[in-house]
Amino acid sequence: IHMVYTIKNGLKKAYLAAMKTATTWDQLFELGDLVEYAFETAENKSEQPAGNMVVYSFIGKGSSSGTITVPAISDEIFAKIYNTKKNANGDVLYGMDSISGNFCLVIGVTGKATDTGLEKTEYIVLPKTTFGSPSESGQTKSADGTETLQTQQISYTSTALDNGIYKAKTSTLPESITIEMFTPVTQ
C-alpha cells in the first residue's frame, strides 16, 4: 500500500457564518488571519451492562473543541459574534447576553502534497460552533521601542448537526454554507 500524505505548513484565514436555523446559515464573513489553531475531537463511549454481558455499546464522535488565534478582532466582528452593544459615547459594552450563538467556522490551511510537491490549500469546515470569550493580554513596548504582536485567542466548541456530521474538508473556500455540504450521498 502506497501512502500519500500532506505536510501542513501554514495557516490562511478564518471565516464565520452565523447559523440561522438547524440547516441554514448567513453569508460567510472574514474573522481574520490565523496565527494558530488547535482542534481536538472528543470521543465518548457508553455501555449498558446486564449481568456479566454488555447488551448495548455505543462509541460516538461529534463534539470537538479547540482554539483559534488571530491578531485582532474588529469591534464590528466582535459584536456579530458576541452580541455586544455600545453606549452613547461609542464605548463597547459587555452584558450577560454577550455570548456566542452558533456559527459555521471555516479554517484555511496550506500544505505541501508529498505526491506532487505542490502547495495546496484545504478548508476545514465546522458547521455548528460556539465561542468562549476571547482571552485578553497586554504587553508593554521594550526599552528600545520594539513592539510585540498582540493576539486574541478564542476557544470554541463544535458539535454535530442533527444528521451526525460535525466536520467537512473542502479544497475551495465555500461561497456560501449550505446543508448540502454536510449531506452524505447515498451509494
LINBEL-V355524 format. One record per helix or strand. SS is the DSSP state (hx for helix, st for strand). FROM is the first residue (numbers start at 1). TO is the last residue. If there is no record, write none. Layout:
ss/from/to
SS/FROM/TO
SS/FROM/TO
This chain:
ss/from/to
st/6/21
st/24/25
st/29/50
st/53/70
hx/75/82
st/85/86
st/92/93
st/103/113
st/119/131
st/152/158
st/168/170
st/178/178
hx/179/182
